[in-house]
Amino acid sequence: MTDYILSCESTIDLTVDYIKNNLDVSVINANYELNGENYLDDFGQSLDMKSFYNNMREGAKPTTSRINTGEYVNYLKPLLESGQDVIHVCLSTGMSGQFDSLLEAIEILKEEYPERKVYPVDSKMASSGVGLLVSKLSKLKKDGMAIDDLYNWAEENKLHVINYTSNENLEYVARGGRISKTAASIGGVLHICPLIEVDDEGRMIVTGKIRTRKKLLKTIISKIEDNAIGGSDYNDQIFISNADNMELVNEIKPMIEEKFPNINDGVQVFNIGPTIGSHIGPGTLAIFYWGKERMA
């Protein structure tokens, strides 16, 4: 039986059109504050991403808060009332305490809906990497996979979503505590680009400091080829997300397409939304694909 709901958060960083046209999924919106105003993290509908990142460039420091227990209860309750079970994919526990709120909400709802199943999945990933996982789960659901099997598949395969992230503006990487302010100052002068990866615990880790953008992009392509399932014959999806840096996207996208000509549906490009973008800053580029292991 596939009469159940696949659910996630707006931090999957896809687009409204992509979700509508390709996925069978329900979404709860995160939220953030910018310049004293509260906004929904709703794929740039409340505030477009270029304006958001321009505000950051001008000195704004947006703040985010996790989706709380009450918000999850209010979101999940109508889904359960409809008589359907739910599998919900959550932002990584390595980056947020949101998963704890989800678990608390599930415990509350169990008392009212003891006959219903709610499976929580800690994605151990962020941004369009969660989107990549949700995209796969949606396809498996459409193909008829039952909820128990889908949950087990997600748990067994979620760590095969691999990510490489970088931002040439080291100020934001330092602000997030991933490098020191001194290192950021020196690195900026030397044109050093950090290579950031997500580990098995879902944490963002600086794994390399690469001199020049050209070497960074070549390193990313090489690492994908070495680790992708199928190597250069890789035929699954690749997502690129960016924080208002289409110049860099347009540089690496054709490189990926040339190296991996069998990519499913071509390379898909999305915006990094406010929840993640608040912490990593404008100019960020992130690549997501299915690979053998993280931190390889």
C-alpha atoms as a printed R data frame, in Angstrom:
    type eleno elety resid chain resno      x      y       z
1   ATOM     1    CA   MET     A     1  0.000  0.000   0.000
2   ATOM     2    CA   THR     A     2  1.267  3.497  -0.854
3   ATOM     3    CA   ASP     A     3 -1.580  5.428   0.740
4   ATOM     4    CA   TYR     A     4  0.668  7.538   2.931
5   ATOM     5    CA   ILE     A     5  2.289 10.966   2.899
6   ATOM     6    CA   LEU     A     6  5.950 11.761   2.241
7   ATOM     7    CA   SER     A     7  6.753 14.961   4.113
8   ATOM     8    CA   CYS     A     8  9.708 17.322   4.550
9   ATOM     9    CA   GLU     A     9 10.727 20.898   5.357
10  ATOM    10    CA   SER     A    10 11.284 23.878   3.083
11  ATOM    11    CA   THR     A    11 14.988 23.569   3.890
12  ATOM    12    CA   ILE     A    12 15.155 20.992   1.067
13  ATOM    13    CA   ASP     A    13 16.000 24.087  -1.042
14  ATOM    14    CA   LEU     A    14 14.362 23.087  -4.308
15  ATOM    15    CA   THR     A    15 11.783 25.251  -6.112
16  ATOM    16    CA   VAL     A    16  8.010 25.417  -6.001
17  ATOM    17    CA   ASP     A    17  7.818 24.425  -9.675
18  ATOM    18    CA   TYR     A    18 10.218 21.499  -9.281
19  ATOM    19    CA   ILE     A    19  8.251 20.168  -6.323
20  ATOM    20    CA   LYS     A    20  4.910 20.625  -8.079
21  ATOM    21    CA   ASN     A    21  6.031 18.992 -11.326
22  ATOM    22    CA   ASN     A    22  8.257 16.210  -9.999
23  ATOM    23    CA   LEU     A    23  7.576 15.283  -6.391
24  ATOM    24    CA   ASP     A    24  4.763 13.769  -4.366
25  ATOM    25    CA   VAL     A    25  5.522 15.501  -1.069
26  ATOM    26    CA   SER     A    26  4.004 17.694   1.645
27  ATOM    27    CA   VAL     A    27  6.126 20.590   2.958
28  ATOM    28    CA   ILE     A    28  6.246 22.540   6.234
29  ATOM    29    CA   ASN     A    29  7.908 25.959   5.999
30  ATOM    30    CA   ALA     A    30 10.719 27.047   8.278
31  ATOM    31    CA   ASN     A    31 11.009 30.735   9.177
32  ATOM    32    CA   TYR     A    32 13.651 33.402   9.789
33  ATOM    33    CA   GLU     A    33 14.073 37.018  10.854
34  ATOM    34    CA   LEU     A    34 15.750 39.701   8.741
35  ATOM    35    CA   ASN     A    35 16.092 43.352   9.753
36  ATOM    36    CA   GLY     A    36 13.441 42.929  12.435
37  ATOM    37    CA   GLU     A    37 10.893 41.353  10.067
38  ATOM    38    CA   ASN     A    38  9.749 37.732  10.201
39  ATOM    39    CA   TYR     A    39  9.588 35.745   6.966
40  ATOM    40    CA   LEU     A    40  8.724 32.237   5.892
41  ATOM    41    CA   ASP     A    41 11.508 30.206   4.364
42  ATOM    42    CA   ASP     A    42  9.236 29.342   1.431
43  ATOM    43    CA   PHE     A    43 11.510 28.950  -1.591
44  ATOM    44    CA   GLY     A    44 11.877 32.707  -2.054
45  ATOM    45    CA   GLN     A    45  8.175 33.491  -2.356
46  ATOM    46    CA   SER     A    46  8.009 35.827   0.667
47  ATOM    47    CA   LEU     A    47 11.377 37.434  -0.142
48  ATOM    48    CA   ASP     A    48 13.341 36.606  -3.268
49  ATOM    49    CA   MET     A    49 16.803 35.158  -2.724
50  ATOM    50    CA   LYS     A    50 18.720 37.916  -4.500
51  ATOM    51    CA   SER     A    51 17.211 40.497  -2.126
52  ATOM    52    CA   PHE     A    52 17.942 38.248   0.843
53  ATOM    53    CA   TYR     A    53 21.614 37.855  -0.039
54  ATOM    54    CA   ASN     A    54 22.006 41.522  -0.985
55  ATOM    55    CA   ASN     A    55 20.789 42.350   2.524
56  ATOM    56    CA   MET     A    56 23.507 40.101   3.933
57  ATOM    57    CA   ARG     A    57 26.131 41.758   1.733
58  ATOM    58    CA   GLU     A    58 25.013 45.110   3.129
59  ATOM    59    CA   GLY     A    59 25.588 43.905   6.689
60  ATOM    60    CA   ALA     A    60 22.278 42.322   7.706
61  ATOM    61    CA   LYS     A    61 22.588 39.299   9.985
62  ATOM    62    CA   PRO     A    62 19.458 37.170   9.619
63  ATOM    63    CA   THR     A    63 18.559 34.785  12.415
64  ATOM    64    CA   THR     A    64 16.879 31.422  12.172
65  ATOM    65    CA   SER     A    65 14.963 29.311  14.646
66  ATOM    66    CA   ARG     A    66 14.086 25.660  14.479
67  ATOM    67    CA   ILE     A    67 10.539 24.560  13.713
68  ATOM    68    CA   ASN     A    68  9.140 24.034  17.204
69  ATOM    69    CA   THR     A    69  7.097 21.177  18.620
70  ATOM    70    CA   GLY     A    70  3.776 23.035  18.386
71  ATOM    71    CA   GLU     A    71  4.358 23.909  14.741
72  ATOM    72    CA   TYR     A    72  5.031 20.272  13.919
73  ATOM    73    CA   VAL     A    73  1.908 19.175  15.815
74  ATOM    74    CA   ASN     A    74 -0.258 21.690  13.952
75  ATOM    75    CA   TYR     A    75  1.256 20.620  10.634
76  ATOM    76    CA   LEU     A    76  1.102 16.853  11.142
77  ATOM    77    CA   LYS     A    77 -2.322 16.656  12.807
78  ATOM    78    CA   PRO     A    78 -4.417 17.308   9.661
79  ATOM    79    CA   LEU     A    79 -2.323 14.746   7.765
80  ATOM    80    CA   LEU     A    80 -3.072 12.091  10.372
81  ATOM    81    CA   GLU     A    81 -6.716 13.139  10.577
82  ATOM    82    CA   SER     A    82 -6.987 12.380   6.869
83  ATOM    83    CA   GLY     A    83 -6.340  8.740   7.785
84  ATOM    84    CA   GLN     A    84 -2.864  8.519   6.295
85  ATOM    85    CA   ASP     A    85  0.492  7.580   7.776
86  ATOM    86    CA   VAL     A    86  3.479  9.910   7.369
87  ATOM    87    CA   ILE     A    87  7.213  9.626   6.741
88  ATOM    88    CA   HIS     A    88  8.914 12.949   7.471
89  ATOM    89    CA   VAL     A    89 12.459 13.825   6.354
90  ATOM    90    CA   CYS     A    90 14.131 16.360   8.657
91  ATOM    91    CA   LEU     A    91 17.115 18.705   8.490
92  ATOM    92    CA   SER     A    92 20.286 17.138   9.911
93  ATOM    93    CA   THR     A    93 20.699 16.856  13.669
94  ATOM    94    CA   GLY     A    94 24.318 17.829  13.025
95  ATOM    95    CA   MET     A    95 23.156 21.337  12.102
96  ATOM    96    CA   SER     A    96 19.927 21.892  14.030
97  ATOM    97    CA   GLY     A    97 17.902 20.724  17.011
98  ATOM    98    CA   GLN     A    98 14.813 20.561  14.813
99  ATOM    99    CA   PHE     A    99 14.693 16.753  14.855
100 ATOM   100    CA   ASP     A   100 14.139 16.818  18.644
101 ATOM   101    CA   SER     A   101 11.068 19.004  18.134
102 ATOM   102    CA   LEU     A   102  9.783 16.568  15.529
103 ATOM   103    CA   LEU     A   103 10.191 13.607  17.905
104 ATOM   104    CA   GLU     A   104  8.367 15.486  20.674
105 ATOM   105    CA   ALA     A   105  5.493 16.267  18.302
106 ATOM   106    CA   ILE     A   106  5.236 12.626  17.252
107 ATOM   107    CA   GLU     A   107  5.009 11.523  20.895
108 ATOM   108    CA   ILE     A   108  2.191 14.022  21.520
109 ATOM   109    CA   LEU     A   109  0.279 12.906  18.426
110 ATOM   110    CA   LYS     A   110  0.627  9.215  19.277
111 ATOM   111    CA   GLU     A   111 -1.787  9.712  22.165
112 ATOM   112    CA   GLU     A   112 -4.502 11.046  19.855
113 ATOM   113    CA   TYR     A   113 -3.733  8.886  16.825
114 ATOM   114    CA   PRO     A   114 -2.356  5.590  18.196
115 ATOM   115    CA   GLU     A   115 -3.324  3.730  15.033
116 ATOM   116    CA   ARG     A   116 -1.258  5.979  12.759
117 ATOM   117    CA   LYS     A   117  2.438  5.642  11.861
118 ATOM   118    CA   VAL     A   118  4.786  8.643  11.739
119 ATOM   119    CA   TYR     A   119  8.320  7.756  10.688
120 ATOM   120    CA   PRO     A   120 10.972 10.441  11.389
121 ATOM   121    CA   VAL     A   121 14.079 10.451   9.173
122 ATOM   122    CA   ASP     A   122 17.142 12.418  10.283
123 ATOM   123    CA   SER     A   123 18.571 13.195   6.844
124 ATOM   124    CA   LYS     A   124 22.100 13.892   8.173
125 ATOM   125    CA   MET     A   125 22.204 16.461   5.368
126 ATOM   126    CA   ALA     A   126 21.094 19.992   4.512
127 ATOM   127    CA   SER     A   127 19.795 22.142   1.676
128 ATOM   128    CA   SER     A   128 19.342 20.537  -1.740
129 ATOM   129    CA   GLY     A   129 21.060 17.407  -0.419
130 ATOM   130    CA   VAL     A   130 17.903 16.747   1.594
131 ATOM   131    CA   GLY     A   131 16.057 17.609  -1.605
132 ATOM   132    CA   LEU     A   132 18.055 14.939  -3.442
133 ATOM   133    CA   LEU     A   133 17.047 12.352  -0.836
134 ATOM   134    CA   VAL     A   134 13.399 13.440  -0.926
135 ATOM   135    CA   SER     A   135 13.413 13.312  -4.734
136 ATOM   136    CA   LYS     A   136 14.558  9.689  -4.619
137 ATOM   137    CA   LEU     A   137 12.029  8.780  -1.913
138 ATOM   138    CA   SER     A   138  9.245 10.388  -3.918
139 ATOM   139    CA   LYS     A   139 10.140  8.303  -6.960
140 ATOM   140    CA   LEU     A   140 10.223  5.104  -4.910
141 ATOM   141    CA   LYS     A   141  6.836  6.009  -3.402
142 ATOM   142    CA   LYS     A   142  5.371  6.645  -6.858
143 ATOM   143    CA   ASP     A   143  6.757  3.272  -7.948
144 ATOM   144    CA   GLY     A   144  4.700  1.620  -5.215
145 ATOM   145    CA   MET     A   145  7.079  1.160  -2.296
146 ATOM   146    CA   ALA     A   146  5.237  0.743   1.025
147 ATOM   147    CA   ILE     A   147  5.914  3.162   3.884
148 ATOM   148    CA   ASP     A   148  7.798  0.643   6.053
149 ATOM   149    CA   ASP     A   149 10.088 -0.259   3.162
150 ATOM   150    CA   LEU     A   150 10.563  3.398   2.198
151 ATOM   151    CA   TYR     A   151 11.576  4.289   5.752
152 ATOM   152    CA   ASN     A   152 14.060  1.410   5.848
153 ATOM   153    CA   TRP     A   153 15.448  2.422   2.443
154 ATOM   154    CA   ALA     A   154 15.914  6.004   3.624
155 ATOM   155    CA   GLU     A   155 17.769  4.916   6.753
156 ATOM   156    CA   GLU     A   156 19.988  2.521   4.828
157 ATOM   157    CA   ASN     A   157 20.868  4.909   1.988
158 ATOM   158    CA   LYS     A   158 20.741  8.484   3.309
159 ATOM   159    CA   LEU     A   159 24.502  8.633   3.947
160 ATOM   160    CA   HIS     A   160 25.078  8.037   0.236
161 ATOM   161    CA   VAL     A   161 23.990 11.633  -0.426
162 ATOM   162    CA   ILE     A   162 27.353 13.390  -0.779
163 ATOM   163    CA   ASN     A   163 28.029 17.132  -0.610
164 ATOM   164    CA   TYR     A   164 30.851 19.522  -1.497
165 ATOM   165    CA   THR     A   165 30.388 23.169  -0.504
166 ATOM   166    CA   SER     A   166 32.587 26.251  -0.823
167 ATOM   167    CA   ASN     A   167 32.448 30.019  -0.459
168 ATOM   168    CA   GLU     A   168 35.292 32.242  -1.638
169 ATOM   169    CA   ASN     A   169 34.135 34.878   0.845
170 ATOM   170    CA   LEU     A   170 35.697 33.391   3.966
171 ATOM   171    CA   GLU     A   171 34.011 35.948   6.227
172 ATOM   172    CA   TYR     A   172 30.859 33.837   6.318
173 ATOM   173    CA   VAL     A   173 32.735 30.576   6.801
174 ATOM   174    CA   ALA     A   174 34.511 32.176   9.771
175 ATOM   175    CA   ARG     A   175 31.243 33.594  11.110
176 ATOM   176    CA   GLY     A   176 29.908 30.040  11.228
177 ATOM   177    CA   GLY     A   177 32.909 28.991  13.312
178 ATOM   178    CA   ARG     A   178 34.367 26.636  10.712
179 ATOM   179    CA   ILE     A   179 37.632 28.600  10.399
180 ATOM   180    CA   SER     A   180 39.167 31.367  12.515
181 ATOM   181    CA   LYS     A   181 38.786 35.042  11.631
182 ATOM   182    CA   THR     A   182 42.563 35.261  11.258
183 ATOM   183    CA   ALA     A   183 42.599 32.354   8.821
184 ATOM   184    CA   ALA     A   184 39.754 33.996   6.918
185 ATOM   185    CA   SER     A   185 41.706 37.237   6.559
186 ATOM   186    CA   ILE     A   186 44.842 35.477   5.352
187 ATOM   187    CA   GLY     A   187 42.878 33.124   3.115
188 ATOM   188    CA   GLY     A   188 41.086 36.007   1.449
189 ATOM   189    CA   VAL     A   189 44.368 37.634   0.488
190 ATOM   190    CA   LEU     A   190 45.747 34.341  -0.850
191 ATOM   191    CA   HIS     A   191 42.505 33.486  -2.729
192 ATOM   192    CA   ILE     A   192 42.024 30.298  -0.740
193 ATOM   193    CA   CYS     A   193 38.741 28.448  -1.216
194 ATOM   194    CA   PRO     A   194 37.643 26.104   1.576
195 ATOM   195    CA   LEU     A   195 36.263 22.716   0.623
196 ATOM   196    CA   ILE     A   196 33.485 21.799   3.055
197 ATOM   197    CA   GLU     A   197 31.940 18.334   3.286
198 ATOM   198    CA   VAL     A   198 29.118 16.843   5.367
199 ATOM   199    CA   ASP     A   199 30.200 13.904   7.531
200 ATOM   200    CA   ASP     A   200 28.217 10.855   8.637
201 ATOM   201    CA   GLU     A   201 26.870 12.797  11.625
202 ATOM   202    CA   GLY     A   202 25.483 15.467   9.320
203 ATOM   203    CA   ARG     A   203 28.021 18.136  10.327
204 ATOM   204    CA   MET     A   204 29.747 20.536   7.937
205 ATOM   205    CA   ILE     A   205 33.519 20.005   8.099
206 ATOM   206    CA   VAL     A   206 36.296 21.914   6.299
207 ATOM   207    CA   THR     A   207 38.293 19.152   4.609
208 ATOM   208    CA   GLY     A   208 40.525 21.234   2.347
209 ATOM   209    CA   LYS     A   209 41.846 24.720   1.676
210 ATOM   210    CA   ILE     A   210 42.443 25.082  -2.035
211 ATOM   211    CA   ARG     A   211 44.284 27.910  -3.743
212 ATOM   212    CA   THR     A   212 42.214 29.471  -6.544
213 ATOM   213    CA   ARG     A   213 38.730 28.827  -7.876
214 ATOM   214    CA   LYS     A   214 40.023 26.897 -10.901
215 ATOM   215    CA   LYS     A   215 41.718 24.290  -8.692
216 ATOM   216    CA   LEU     A   216 38.650 24.088  -6.456
217 ATOM   217    CA   LEU     A   217 36.345 23.210  -9.338
218 ATOM   218    CA   LYS     A   218 38.782 20.638 -10.741
219 ATOM   219    CA   THR     A   219 39.085 19.087  -7.270
220 ATOM   220    CA   ILE     A   220 35.316 18.801  -6.923
221 ATOM   221    CA   ILE     A   221 34.945 17.162 -10.346
222 ATOM   222    CA   SER     A   222 37.747 14.706  -9.538
223 ATOM   223    CA   LYS     A   223 36.235 13.797  -6.172
224 ATOM   224    CA   ILE     A   224 32.816 13.198  -7.724
225 ATOM   225    CA   GLU     A   225 34.336 10.936 -10.395
226 ATOM   226    CA   ASP     A   226 36.228  8.913  -7.772
227 ATOM   227    CA   ASN     A   227 33.258  8.536  -5.411
228 ATOM   228    CA   ALA     A   228 30.101  8.657  -7.541
229 ATOM   229    CA   ILE     A   229 28.173  5.409  -7.919
230 ATOM   230    CA   GLY     A   230 29.186  4.346 -11.416
231 ATOM   231    CA   GLY     A   231 32.095  6.773 -11.707
232 ATOM   232    CA   SER     A   232 32.021  8.706 -14.989
233 ATOM   233    CA   ASP     A   233 29.035  6.523 -16.008
234 ATOM   234    CA   TYR     A   234 27.021  7.933 -13.090
235 ATOM   235    CA   ASN     A   235 23.369  8.044 -14.189
236 ATOM   236    CA   ASP     A   236 21.510  9.397 -11.155
237 ATOM   237    CA   GLN     A   237 20.680 13.012 -10.252
238 ATOM   238    CA   ILE     A   238 23.108 15.829  -9.445
239 ATOM   239    CA   PHE     A   239 21.848 18.993  -7.759
240 ATOM   240    CA   ILE     A   240 23.708 22.298  -7.539
241 ATOM   241    CA   SER     A   241 22.537 24.907  -5.060
242 ATOM   242    CA   ASN     A   242 23.921 28.410  -4.765
243 ATOM   243    CA   ALA     A   243 23.623 31.558  -2.693
244 ATOM   244    CA   ASP     A   244 23.331 34.137  -5.484
245 ATOM   245    CA   ASN     A   245 26.427 32.917  -7.332
246 ATOM   246    CA   MET     A   246 25.216 31.909 -10.788
247 ATOM   247    CA   GLU     A   247 28.590 32.924 -12.227
248 ATOM   248    CA   LEU     A   248 30.216 29.980 -10.457
249 ATOM   249    CA   VAL     A   249 27.266 27.694 -11.240
250 ATOM   250    CA   ASN     A   250 27.641 28.493 -14.941
251 ATOM   251    CA   GLU     A   251 31.336 27.656 -14.681
252 ATOM   252    CA   ILE     A   252 31.031 24.246 -13.024
253 ATOM   253    CA   LYS     A   253 27.736 23.010 -14.520
254 ATOM   254    CA   PRO     A   254 29.117 22.359 -18.033
255 ATOM   255    CA   MET     A   255 32.196 20.739 -16.491
256 ATOM   256    CA   ILE     A   256 29.953 18.278 -14.652
257 ATOM   257    CA   GLU     A   257 27.799 17.631 -17.723
258 ATOM   258    CA   GLU     A   258 30.845 16.924 -19.861
259 ATOM   259    CA   LYS     A   259 32.397 14.540 -17.321
260 ATOM   260    CA   PHE     A   260 29.098 12.754 -16.533
261 ATOM   261    CA   PRO     A   261 27.040 12.632 -19.760
262 ATOM   262    CA   ASN     A   262 24.493 10.126 -18.398
263 ATOM   263    CA   ILE     A   263 23.148 12.270 -15.537
264 ATOM   264    CA   ASN     A   264 19.431 11.674 -14.978
265 ATOM   265    CA   ASP     A   265 17.396 14.772 -16.027
266 ATOM   266    CA   GLY     A   266 20.555 16.862 -16.387
267 ATOM   267    CA   VAL     A   267 22.138 18.952 -13.634
268 ATOM   268    CA   GLN     A   268 19.403 20.716 -11.651
269 ATOM   269    CA   VAL     A   269 20.183 24.168 -10.188
270 ATOM   270    CA   PHE     A   270 18.474 25.636  -7.105
271 ATOM   271    CA   ASN     A   271 18.849 28.456  -4.582
272 ATOM   272    CA   ILE     A   272 20.217 27.931  -1.098
273 ATOM   273    CA   GLY     A   273 17.345 29.137   1.063
274 ATOM   274    CA   PRO     A   274 17.487 31.525   4.022
275 ATOM   275    CA   THR     A   275 17.750 28.895   6.770
276 ATOM   276    CA   ILE     A   276 21.014 27.491   5.423
277 ATOM   277    CA   GLY     A   277 22.124 30.674   3.671
278 ATOM   278    CA   SER     A   278 21.977 32.672   6.915
279 ATOM   279    CA   HIS     A   279 24.847 30.576   8.226
280 ATOM   280    CA   ILE     A   280 27.037 30.089   5.148
281 ATOM   281    CA   GLY     A   281 26.469 33.411   3.380
282 ATOM   282    CA   PRO     A   282 26.125 34.799  -0.157
283 ATOM   283    CA   GLY     A   283 28.446 33.414  -2.787
284 ATOM   284    CA   THR     A   284 28.206 29.814  -1.592
285 ATOM   285    CA   LEU     A   285 28.200 26.942  -4.067
286 ATOM   286    CA   ALA     A   286 27.122 23.406  -3.115
287 ATOM   287    CA   ILE     A   287 27.096 20.164  -5.133
288 ATOM   288    CA   PHE     A   288 25.038 17.079  -4.188
289 ATOM   289    CA   TYR     A   289 25.143 13.606  -5.712
290 ATOM   290    CA   TRP     A   290 24.824  9.894  -4.844
291 ATOM   291    CA   GLY     A   291 28.170  8.411  -3.875
292 ATOM   292    CA   LYS     A   292 29.863  5.478  -2.182
293 ATOM   293    CA   GLU     A   293 30.813  7.190   1.071
294 ATOM   294    CA   ARG     A   294 31.102 10.584   2.719
295 ATOM   295    CA   MET     A   295 34.447 12.264   3.417
296 ATOM   296    CA   ALA     A   296 36.091  9.966   0.867
